Amino acid sequence: MRGAIAIMAACAALTLVACESKQDNAAEKQADALENQAAATTNETQETQLNAKADAIEQNAGNADGGMTTNNTPNTSPSEQH
């Protein structure tokens, strides 16, 4: 029984690792850079625009797999919440 649980846990871990692609990682770095720029600016309009670009990059990067990992992900963008 313990062996089966260990195998299932290993498969789950491998599945999660497979979700991370090079495109996802590159997009995350690009989005992080834009978010850092947004945090550093004193111009609120520019901050909102930079955060929106970062959000779009993150959302689009996840769709490289056809939305398999992001189709059901809620939008948590603070720039789109009112």
Summary of the structure (lengths in Angstrom):
residues: 82
radius of gyration: 17.0
end to end distance: 49.8
largest distance: 58.9
contacts: 184
relative contact order: 0.12
helix: 72%
strand: 0%
